[in-house]
Amino acid sequence: MSTSRQEGVNVAELLHELLRGIDFAFNQKIDEPPSNRVERQRYGAALAAIGRFLMKIGSPHADRFFDLSDALADLNLGARPPIFGVAKQRSAPNPTQIEAAKACVAFALDALIKVGKSQSDAAKTLLRKFPGIKNLAGPKSHRPDYSWEKTILEWRKSLAAPSRRKNKLAAEIFSAGRELIDSLIKENRRDELVERAIGRAKLASRIGVSVTRSNPL
């Protein structure tokens, strides 16, 4: 939006103010351990900064950002704002971050299998190098009678099955990964493929560790 459309408003200056507000929201020192509650507090402050910016340039949508900021604050107080209500179902789906990380593991499995490893060896390799991957699994997988190799191979099987319901982003990551694998194999760039597989698995493990650390409310 140009200053000519908002007479008397210096939009460039307001943009700098907005960016400072967002930086402050996410960089401010909070005297408590990292948690979902702290993250909600940071997002709430950032949303309020956006709301102030929109209000100053005359946008009719400013109140929506203030409303969402207030809803996050209410959530931290234990209230349940309507906007965060969820549809009733037998079991809640995993967050997209976790499902996308599982898709990265599935890609890594596919890649290692394509370069000659057996399914079992590929799974064992990833779990040995990146044990944080286990944190992406549901409670059942942590039982003594469950095989971790079987668990992560099941993620790959589920993403490859056309009839199974999938997280949209996870499905896109897996599909794009298979296209990349085919391309690199065709160009005989196997070392690069293995490097990419290890990189994706490392990312998934880091997300698994991060999810575990931020689990407290």
C-alpha positions in Angstrom: 0.0 0.0 0.0 1.5 3.4 -1.0 1.6 6.5 1.1 -0.6 8.2 -1.6 -3.5 5.9 -0.7 -3.1 6.6 3.0 -2.6 10.3 3.2 -0.5 11.4 6.2 0.6 7.9 7.0 4.3 7.0 6.6 3.9 3.3 5.7 7.6 2.7 5.4 8.1 3.9 9.0 5.1 1.8 10.2 6.6 -1.3 8.4 9.9 -0.8 10.4 7.8 -0.5 13.6 6.0 -3.7 12.6 9.2 -5.6 12.1 10.6 -4.3 15.4 7.4 -5.5 17.1 7.7 -9.0 15.6 11.4 -9.2 16.4 10.6 -8.3 20.0 7.8 -10.8 20.2 10.1 -13.7 19.2 13.4 -12.6 20.7 12.2 -11.3 24.1 13.7 -13.0 27.1 11.1 -15.0 29.0 12.2 -16.3 32.4 10.8 -19.8 32.1 11.7 -23.0 30.2 10.6 -23.3 26.6 7.1 -24.7 26.3 4.0 -24.5 24.2 2.7 -21.8 26.6 5.7 -19.6 26.0 5.4 -20.1 22.2 1.7 -19.0 22.4 2.8 -16.0 24.3 5.3 -15.1 21.6 2.8 -15.6 18.8 0.2 -13.5 20.6 2.6 -10.6 20.9 3.5 -10.9 17.2 -0.2 -10.9 16.2 -0.8 -7.8 18.3 2.0 -6.1 16.5 0.4 -7.0 13.1 -2.9 -5.7 14.4 -1.4 -2.4 15.4 0.2 -2.0 12.0 -3.1 -2.7 10.2 -5.0 -0.4 12.5 -2.6 2.5 11.8 -3.0 2.1 8.0 -6.7 1.9 8.3 -7.2 -1.8 7.4 -10.7 -3.2 8.4 -9.1 -6.5 9.3 -6.9 -5.3 12.3 -9.4 -6.5 14.9 -9.1 -10.1 13.7 -5.4 -10.2 14.6 -6.2 -8.7 18.0 -8.9 -11.2 18.5 -6.5 -14.1 17.7 -3.9 -12.6 20.0 -6.4 -12.4 22.8 -7.5 -16.0 22.1 -4.0 -17.2 22.6 -3.7 -15.3 25.8 -7.0 -16.9 27.0 -5.7 -20.4 26.0 -2.6 -19.8 28.3 -5.0 -19.0 31.1 -6.8 -22.3 30.7 -9.8 -20.9 28.8 -11.0 -22.6 25.6 -11.8 -19.8 23.0 -14.3 -21.0 20.3 -11.8 -20.4 17.5 -9.6 -23.2 19.0 -12.5 -25.7 19.2 -11.9 -29.0 17.4 -14.2 -31.3 15.7 -15.1 -34.5 17.7 -13.5 -37.6 16.3 -12.3 -41.0 17.5 -8.7 -39.9 17.7 -7.1 -36.5 17.0 -4.7 -36.4 14.0 -1.0 -35.7 14.5 0.2 -32.1 14.0 1.4 -31.4 10.5 5.0 -30.9 11.8 5.1 -34.5 13.0 3.5 -36.0 9.9 5.9 -34.0 7.6 8.8 -35.3 9.7 7.6 -38.8 9.2 7.4 -38.2 5.5 11.1 -37.2 5.6 11.9 -40.5 7.3 9.9 -42.3 4.6 11.9 -40.5 1.9 15.1 -41.5 3.6 14.0 -45.1 3.8 13.0 -45.1 0.1 16.4 -43.6 -0.9 18.5 -46.1 1.1 16.4 -49.0 -0.3 16.9 -47.7 -3.9 20.7 -47.7 -3.5 20.7 -51.3 -2.4 19.9 -51.6 1.3 17.2 -54.0 2.5 14.2 -52.5 4.2 15.3 -53.8 7.6 18.9 -52.5 7.2 17.7 -49.1 6.0 15.4 -48.8 9.0 18.1 -50.0 11.4 20.6 -47.5 9.9 18.3 -44.5 10.4 17.3 -45.5 13.9 20.9 -46.0 14.9 22.1 -42.7 13.5 19.1 -40.7 14.6 17.3 -42.1 17.6 15.2 -38.9 17.9 13.1 -40.3 15.1 11.4 -42.5 17.8 9.9 -39.4 19.4 7.6 -39.0 16.3 5.8 -42.2 17.0 2.6 -42.7 18.9 2.4 -44.3 22.4 1.8 -47.8 21.0 5.1 -47.8 19.3 6.9 -47.4 22.7 5.6 -50.7 24.0 8.2 -53.5 24.5 6.4 -55.8 22.0 6.7 -53.2 19.1 9.5 -53.2 16.6 10.9 -49.7 15.9 12.0 -50.9 12.4 8.5 -52.0 11.7 7.1 -48.8 13.0 9.0 -46.5 10.6 8.6 -48.8 7.7 4.9 -48.6 8.3 5.1 -44.8 7.9 6.5 -45.4 4.4 3.9 -48.0 3.6 1.1 -45.7 4.7 2.3 -42.8 2.6 2.7 -45.1 -0.4 -0.8 -46.5 -0.2 -3.2 -44.5 -2.4 -6.3 -45.5 -0.4 -5.0 -44.4 3.0 -5.8 -41.0 4.4 -2.8 -38.8 4.7 -1.7 -35.4 5.9 -1.6 -33.2 2.8 1.8 -31.7 3.3 3.3 -35.1 4.3 1.8 -36.7 1.1 3.3 -33.9 -1.0 6.8 -34.3 0.6 6.7 -38.0 0.0 5.6 -37.7 -3.6 8.2 -35.1 -4.4 10.8 -37.2 -2.6 10.0 -40.2 -4.9 10.3 -38.0 -8.0 13.7 -36.8 -6.7 14.9 -40.4 -6.0 14.0 -41.5 -9.5 15.8 -38.5 -11.0 19.0 -39.0 -9.0 19.0 -42.7 -9.7 18.6 -42.1 -13.4 21.5 -39.7 -13.4 23.6 -42.1 -11.3 24.0 -39.6 -8.5 23.7 -42.2 -5.8 26.1 -40.6 -3.3 24.1 -37.3 -3.5 20.9 -39.3 -2.9 22.3 -41.0 0.2 23.5 -37.6 1.5 20.0 -36.1 1.0 18.5 -39.2 2.7 20.7 -38.7 5.8 20.0 -35.0 5.8 16.2 -35.5 5.8 16.4 -38.2 8.5 18.6 -35.8 10.6 15.9 -33.1 10.2 13.2 -35.5 11.3 15.1 -36.5 14.3 15.7 -32.9 15.3 12.0 -32.3 15.0 11.3 -35.3 17.2 13.6 -34.1 19.9 12.1 -30.6 19.6 8.5 -31.9 19.9 9.4 -33.8 23.0 11.1 -30.8 24.7 8.2 -28.5 24.0 5.5 -30.9 25.0 4.8 -29.3 28.5 1.9 -26.8 28.5 
